[in-house]
C-alpha cells in the first residue's frame, strides 16, 4: 500500500494534469470535458485488463464500444461510450461512479415522495438546489417501481398462526374510472407467534362492508394462514358472520371506542362529558377480579341512570351484538388494554394521513395502494418488526 505522502503527491500531479487538460480543451463544455475524462479512464481500465489477461494466457481483445445514457437529475444527459472486450467479462469500475450518482438522486426523489411531498414540490425543490428541473411525470414513473414490490408482497406466504389481527378502514380520495371519490382503504396487521407485527391486508374498495372483509380474509387463507385466535375490528355490522365463516375458531372483539362514540353521538352536548365518563366505567374491566357478569351489571346501571333522558338508550346494548364488545374480558388482564380497541392501528392511520395530506387525490387505485404500501412497510420495518408487543406474552 502506498504511504499517504506518496498518495498526496499523486493527487497533486493528477489535479495539475486535469487543469492542464481543461485549459487545452476550452472549446468543450464542462459536461463534455467530464464525459471525455470518464471515457478516457475507462479505456485505460480496458488496457490494464487486457494486459492482465494476456499475462494469464487469455486471448481476450478490444471490441469497440457500446453506448449508454446516464442521467443528471433524472434527465438523459450523458451518452457515454463504454469500452468492451470480445469475451464480455470486462466491466469498468469508473462507470460505477456515474451509476452511484444517478441512484443517489433517485433515492432522494423517492425518499421525498415517501415523506409526503407532491411530484410538483419535488420538481421545484430539485430545481432550487441543483439548478435542473425534474418533471412531474419522471417522479411518478419512479414511484411506479413500488408496484412490483407490492405485487410480490400480495402473493407472499404468511405464517400459519397469528395471535391477533387488527382491522380498520380509512377513506382517501382516489380516481376510479372517470371520477374522483373517497374510497375505503382496508388495512389489517397481525400479531405473530413471536409477538412481532406484520402487514396483512392493504386494499381499496368504494365502501367498507363486512362482505368485502370476508373476501380479504379468504385471501389471507390462500396465502397460508390457518389459525387466528382473535380479530379486533370496529363495530361494522355483520363482520361477526364473516369471521365465523373464514376463521370459525377465532373470537371477535369490536372496538370499545367506536361503541362509546356511537352511544354519545346523539346525546345533548351538556350530557356528553358525563355520559362518556360513565361509559369509561362500564368498559373499565382490567383487573383480575373483573368479569363479564360485573360488566353487564354496570351496563344495567348505566341504562337505568340515563333512560329518563334517553328512553331508547338500551338499544345500544343488545345482547346478540354487545357481547362482542366484552370479548377482551375473557383474556388475561395484562393483555386486555391491547385488545379492547383498534387504537393500536391508529398509529399507522396517522402515518397515512400525514403522508397523503399534501396529495389531494391519486390518479388510480393501484397508484394509491403502491404509495401506501411503501409507507406502511417502512413503518413495519422500523417499528413493528423491531419492537414486538411484549404484553402479548400473556396472550
C-alpha positions as CSV (number, residue, x, y, z in Angstrom):
1,X,0.0,0.0,0.0
2,X,1.3,3.4,-0.9
3,X,2.2,5.8,2.0
4,X,0.0,8.9,2.5
5,X,2.8,11.2,1.4
6,X,3.0,9.4,-2.0
7,X,-0.8,9.4,-2.4
8,X,-0.8,13.1,-1.8
9,X,1.9,13.7,-4.4
10,X,0.0,11.6,-7.0
11,X,-3.2,13.6,-6.2
12,X,-1.4,16.9,-6.8
13,X,0.0,15.6,-10.1
14,X,-3.4,14.4,-11.3
15,X,-5.1,17.6,-10.3
16,X,-2.5,19.7,-12.2
17,X,-2.9,17.3,-15.2
18,X,-6.6,17.8,-15.2
19,X,-6.3,21.6,-15.0
20,X,-3.9,21.5,-18.0
21,X,-6.3,19.2,-19.9
22,X,-9.1,21.6,-19.2
23,X,-7.2,24.6,-20.3
24,X,-6.3,22.8,-23.6
25,X,-10.0,21.9,-24.3
26,X,-11.8,25.1,-23.6
27,X,-13.9,24.5,-26.7
28,X,-15.7,21.7,-24.8
29,X,-18.4,22.4,-22.3
30,X,-17.8,21.2,-18.7
31,X,-20.2,18.3,-19.3
32,X,-18.3,17.3,-22.5
33,X,-15.0,17.5,-20.7
34,X,-16.2,15.3,-17.8
35,X,-17.6,12.8,-20.4
36,X,-14.3,12.7,-22.3
37,X,-12.4,12.2,-19.0
38,X,-14.7,9.3,-17.9
39,X,-14.3,7.6,-21.3
40,X,-10.5,8.0,-21.2
41,X,-10.4,6.5,-17.7
42,X,-12.5,3.5,-18.9
43,X,-10.2,3.0,-21.9
44,X,-7.2,2.9,-19.5
45,X,-9.0,0.3,-17.4
46,X,-9.6,-1.8,-20.5
47,X,-5.9,-1.7,-21.5
48,X,-4.9,-2.7,-18.0
49,X,-7.5,-5.5,-18.0
50,X,-6.2,-6.8,-21.4
51,X,-2.6,-6.7,-20.1
52,X,-3.5,-8.7,-17.1
53,X,-5.5,-11.2,-19.2
54,X,-2.5,-11.6,-21.6
55,X,-0.3,-12.3,-18.6
56,X,-2.7,-15.1,-17.6
57,X,-2.6,-16.6,-21.1
58,X,-6.1,-15.4,-22.1
59,X,-6.7,-14.3,-25.6
60,X,-9.2,-11.5,-25.0
61,X,-9.2,-8.4,-27.2
62,X,-10.8,-5.0,-27.5
63,X,-14.2,-5.0,-29.1
64,X,-15.1,-1.3,-29.6
65,X,-17.7,0.4,-27.5
66,X,-21.4,0.4,-26.6
67,X,-23.5,3.5,-25.8
68,X,-25.4,4.0,-22.6
69,X,-27.4,7.0,-21.4
70,X,-26.9,8.2,-17.9
71,X,-28.9,10.8,-16.1
72,X,-28.2,14.1,-14.4
73,X,-31.1,14.6,-12.1
74,X,-33.1,12.1,-14.0
75,X,-32.8,13.7,-17.4
76,X,-31.0,11.8,-20.2
77,X,-27.9,14.0,-20.0
78,X,-24.7,11.9,-20.7
79,X,-24.4,9.4,-23.5
80,X,-21.2,7.5,-22.6
81,X,-19.2,5.2,-24.9
82,X,-18.3,2.2,-22.7
83,X,-15.4,0.1,-23.9
84,X,-15.9,-3.7,-24.1
85,X,-13.9,-6.8,-24.9
86,X,-14.8,-9.8,-27.0
87,X,-15.4,-12.2,-24.2
88,X,-17.7,-9.7,-22.5
89,X,-16.1,-10.1,-19.0
90,X,-14.7,-6.6,-18.8
91,X,-16.7,-4.1,-16.7
92,X,-15.1,-0.7,-15.9
93,X,-15.1,0.4,-12.3
94,X,-15.3,4.1,-13.4
95,X,-18.8,3.7,-14.7
96,X,-20.0,2.7,-11.2
97,X,-19.3,6.2,-10.1
98,X,-21.8,7.5,-12.6
99,X,-24.3,4.8,-11.7
100,X,-24.0,5.6,-8.0
101,X,-24.6,9.3,-8.5
102,X,-27.7,8.5,-10.6
103,X,-29.0,6.1,-8.0
104,X,-28.5,8.6,-5.2
105,X,-30.6,11.2,-7.0
106,X,-33.3,8.5,-7.5
107,X,-33.2,7.6,-3.8
108,X,-33.5,11.2,-2.9
109,X,-36.6,11.7,-5.1
110,X,-38.3,8.5,-3.7
111,X,-37.4,9.5,-0.2
112,X,-39.0,12.9,-0.5
113,X,-42.0,11.3,-2.2
114,X,-42.5,8.8,0.6
115,X,-42.4,11.7,3.1
116,X,-45.5,13.1,1.5
117,X,-44.1,15.7,-0.9
118,X,-46.0,16.1,-4.1
119,X,-44.4,15.5,-7.5
120,X,-44.5,19.2,-8.2
121,X,-42.9,20.1,-4.9
122,X,-40.1,17.7,-5.5
123,X,-39.5,19.1,-9.0
124,X,-39.3,22.6,-7.7
125,X,-37.1,21.7,-4.8
126,X,-34.5,20.0,-7.0
127,X,-34.6,22.9,-9.4
128,X,-33.8,25.3,-6.5
129,X,-31.0,23.2,-5.1
130,X,-29.4,21.7,-8.3
131,X,-30.5,24.2,-10.9
132,X,-32.0,21.4,-13.0
133,X,-35.7,20.6,-13.0
134,X,-37.2,17.1,-13.0
135,X,-40.6,16.6,-14.5
136,X,-43.6,15.6,-12.5
137,X,-44.1,12.6,-14.8
138,X,-40.5,11.5,-14.0
139,X,-41.3,11.4,-10.3
140,X,-44.5,9.4,-11.0
141,X,-42.6,7.0,-13.2
142,X,-40.1,6.4,-10.4
143,X,-42.9,5.8,-7.9
144,X,-44.2,3.1,-10.2
145,X,-41.3,1.0,-9.1
146,X,-43.3,0.5,-5.9
147,X,-45.9,-1.5,-7.8
148,X,-43.8,-4.6,-8.4
149,X,-42.8,-4.7,-4.8
150,X,-46.4,-4.6,-3.7
151,X,-47.5,-7.3,-6.1
152,X,-44.7,-9.6,-4.8
153,X,-46.0,-9.0,-1.2
154,X,-49.6,-9.7,-2.1
155,X,-48.5,-13.2,-3.2
156,X,-46.0,-13.8,-0.4
157,X,-46.7,-16.7,2.0
158,X,-47.9,-15.9,5.6
159,X,-47.4,-17.6,8.9
160,X,-49.9,-20.4,9.7
161,X,-50.9,-18.9,13.1
162,X,-51.5,-15.4,14.3
163,X,-52.4,-14.4,17.8
164,X,-54.5,-11.4,16.7
165,X,-55.5,-9.4,13.6
166,X,-56.4,-5.8,13.8
167,X,-58.7,-4.4,11.1
168,X,-59.7,-0.9,10.1
169,X,-60.6,1.2,7.1
170,X,-59.6,4.8,6.3
171,X,-61.1,6.9,3.5
172,X,-58.9,8.6,0.9
173,X,-59.7,10.4,-2.4
174,X,-58.8,8.4,-5.5
175,X,-59.7,8.2,-9.1
176,X,-61.7,5.2,-10.3
177,X,-62.7,5.2,-14.0
178,X,-63.5,8.8,-14.8
179,X,-64.4,10.2,-11.4
180,X,-62.8,11.1,-8.1
181,X,-64.3,10.0,-4.8
182,X,-63.3,9.0,-1.3
183,X,-62.8,5.2,-1.1
184,X,-62.2,2.9,1.8
185,X,-58.7,1.7,2.2
186,X,-58.7,-1.6,4.1
187,X,-55.8,-2.1,6.4
188,X,-55.1,-5.1,8.7
189,X,-52.0,-6.2,10.6
190,X,-51.4,-9.4,12.5
191,X,-49.5,-10.2,15.7
192,X,-47.4,-13.3,15.0
193,X,-46.3,-16.0,17.4
194,X,-43.1,-14.2,18.1
195,X,-45.2,-11.0,19.0
196,X,-43.9,-9.1,16.0
197,X,-46.5,-7.2,13.9
198,X,-46.9,-7.8,10.2
199,X,-49.0,-6.0,7.5
200,X,-51.6,-8.5,6.2
201,X,-54.1,-6.5,4.2
202,X,-53.9,-3.3,2.1
203,X,-56.7,-3.0,-0.3
204,X,-59.2,-0.5,-1.6
205,X,-62.9,-0.5,-2.4
206,X,-65.6,2.2,-2.8
207,X,-67.1,1.4,0.6
208,X,-66.4,-0.6,3.7
209,X,-68.5,-3.7,4.2
210,X,-68.4,-7.0,6.1
211,X,-68.7,-8.9,2.8
212,X,-65.5,-7.3,1.4
213,X,-63.6,-8.0,4.6
214,X,-64.7,-11.6,4.1
215,X,-63.1,-11.6,0.6
216,X,-59.8,-10.3,2.1
217,X,-60.0,-12.9,4.9
218,X,-60.2,-15.5,2.2
219,X,-57.1,-14.1,0.5
220,X,-55.2,-14.5,3.8
221,X,-56.2,-18.2,3.9
222,X,-55.0,-18.6,0.3
223,X,-51.6,-17.3,1.4
224,X,-51.2,-19.9,4.1
225,X,-52.9,-18.5,7.2
226,X,-54.8,-21.3,9.0
227,X,-55.4,-20.2,12.6
228,X,-56.3,-16.8,14.2
229,X,-57.1,-16.5,17.9
230,X,-58.6,-13.0,17.9
231,X,-59.8,-10.4,15.4
232,X,-60.1,-6.8,16.6
233,X,-62.2,-4.5,14.4
234,X,-64.7,-1.6,14.6
235,X,-68.4,-2.1,15.1
236,X,-69.2,-2.9,11.4
237,X,-72.5,-4.8,11.1
238,X,-72.2,-8.4,10.0
239,X,-68.5,-8.7,10.5
240,X,-69.0,-11.5,13.1
241,X,-70.6,-13.6,10.3
242,X,-67.5,-13.3,8.1
243,X,-65.2,-14.2,11.0
244,X,-67.3,-17.3,11.7
245,X,-67.2,-18.3,8.0
246,X,-63.5,-17.9,7.4
247,X,-61.9,-18.3,10.9
248,X,-64.5,-20.2,12.9
249,X,-62.1,-20.8,15.8
250,X,-61.4,-17.0,16.2
251,X,-63.0,-14.7,18.7
252,X,-64.1,-11.2,17.7
253,X,-63.5,-8.0,19.7
254,X,-65.4,-5.0,18.5
255,X,-63.8,-1.6,19.3
256,X,-65.0,-0.1,22.6
257,X,-64.0,3.4,21.5
258,X,-66.3,3.1,18.4
259,X,-69.1,1.9,20.6
260,X,-68.7,4.8,23.1
261,X,-68.7,7.3,20.2
262,X,-71.8,5.7,18.8
263,X,-73.7,5.9,22.1
264,X,-72.8,9.5,22.8
265,X,-73.2,10.7,19.2
266,X,-76.9,11.8,19.6
267,X,-76.6,12.9,23.2
268,X,-77.1,16.5,24.2
269,X,-73.8,18.5,24.4
270,X,-74.4,19.2,28.1
271,X,-74.6,15.4,28.8
272,X,-71.8,14.2,26.5
273,X,-68.9,14.5,29.0
274,X,-70.8,12.8,31.9
275,X,-72.1,10.1,29.7
276,X,-68.6,9.5,28.3
277,X,-67.2,9.1,31.9
278,X,-70.0,6.7,32.7
279,X,-69.2,4.6,29.6
280,X,-65.5,4.5,30.5
281,X,-66.6,3.0,33.8
282,X,-68.7,0.4,32.0
283,X,-65.7,-0.8,30.0
284,X,-63.1,-0.5,32.8
285,X,-62.6,-4.2,33.2
286,X,-58.9,-4.6,33.5
287,X,-58.3,-6.2,36.9
288,X,-58.2,-9.9,37.7
289,X,-61.5,-9.5,39.6
290,X,-63.3,-8.1,36.5
291,X,-65.9,-10.4,34.9
292,X,-68.5,-10.2,32.1
293,X,-71.2,-10.5,34.8
294,X,-70.0,-7.4,36.6
295,X,-69.7,-5.6,33.2
296,X,-73.3,-6.4,32.4
297,X,-74.3,-5.0,35.8
298,X,-72.5,-1.8,35.0
299,X,-74.4,-1.6,31.7
300,X,-77.7,-2.0,33.6
301,X,-76.8,0.8,35.9
302,X,-75.8,3.0,33.0
303,X,-79.1,2.4,31.2
304,X,-81.0,2.9,34.5
305,X,-79.3,6.3,35.0
306,X,-80.0,7.7,31.5
307,X,-83.3,6.1,30.4
308,X,-85.4,9.0,31.6
309,X,-83.5,11.4,29.4
310,X,-82.9,8.9,26.6
311,X,-85.7,6.2,26.6
312,X,-84.1,4.2,23.8
313,X,-80.6,4.1,25.4
314,X,-80.7,0.3,25.9
315,X,-80.9,-0.3,22.1
316,X,-77.1,0.3,22.0
317,X,-76.6,-2.7,24.2
318,X,-78.5,-5.5,22.5
319,X,-77.0,-8.8,23.9
320,X,-76.5,-10.5,20.5
321,X,-74.2,-7.7,19.4
322,X,-72.9,-6.2,22.6
323,X,-71.3,-9.5,23.6
324,X,-68.6,-8.8,21.0
325,X,-67.6,-5.6,22.9
326,X,-66.7,-7.6,26.0
327,X,-64.6,-10.4,24.5
328,X,-61.5,-8.8,25.9
329,X,-62.6,-9.8,29.5
330,X,-62.0,-13.5,28.5
331,X,-58.3,-12.8,28.2
332,X,-55.6,-12.3,30.8
333,X,-55.9,-8.9,32.5
334,X,-52.4,-8.0,31.4
335,X,-53.3,-8.1,27.7
336,X,-56.8,-6.5,27.8
337,X,-55.8,-2.9,27.2
338,X,-54.0,-4.1,24.0
339,X,-57.1,-5.8,22.5
340,X,-60.3,-3.9,23.5
341,X,-59.9,-1.2,20.9
342,X,-58.5,-0.7,17.4
343,X,-56.3,2.2,18.7
344,X,-53.1,0.3,18.0
345,X,-53.8,0.6,14.3
346,X,-54.4,4.3,14.6
347,X,-50.6,5.0,14.6
348,X,-50.4,3.7,11.1
349,X,-53.5,5.5,10.1
350,X,-51.9,8.7,11.4
351,X,-48.8,8.0,9.2
352,X,-51.0,7.5,6.2
353,X,-53.0,10.7,6.8
354,X,-49.7,12.7,7.2
355,X,-48.2,11.2,4.0
356,X,-51.4,11.8,2.0
357,X,-52.2,15.3,3.4
358,X,-50.4,17.1,0.5
359,X,-51.7,14.7,-2.1
360,X,-55.2,15.8,-2.7
361,X,-56.0,12.8,-4.8
362,X,-54.5,9.8,-6.6
363,X,-54.7,9.1,-10.3
364,X,-55.6,5.4,-9.8
365,X,-56.3,2.8,-7.2
366,X,-53.0,1.0,-7.9
367,X,-51.1,4.2,-7.6
368,X,-52.7,4.9,-4.2
369,X,-52.0,1.4,-2.9
370,X,-48.5,1.3,-4.2
371,X,-47.7,4.5,-2.4
372,X,-49.4,3.5,0.9
373,X,-47.7,0.1,0.8
374,X,-44.3,1.7,0.9
375,X,-45.3,4.0,3.7
376,X,-46.7,1.1,5.8
377,X,-43.9,-1.3,5.0
378,X,-41.3,1.3,6.0
379,X,-43.2,1.7,9.3
380,X,-43.3,-2.0,9.8
381,X,-39.6,-2.5,9.2
382,X,-38.6,0.4,11.6
383,X,-41.2,-0.2,14.3
384,X,-43.4,-3.3,14.2
385,X,-40.6,-5.8,13.4
386,X,-38.1,-4.1,15.7
387,X,-40.4,-3.7,18.8
388,X,-42.5,-6.7,19.5
389,X,-45.7,-6.3,21.6
390,X,-44.3,-7.8,24.8
391,X,-47.7,-7.8,26.5
392,X,-48.8,-10.5,24.1
393,X,-46.6,-12.9,26.1
394,X,-49.7,-13.0,28.4
395,X,-52.0,-13.8,25.5
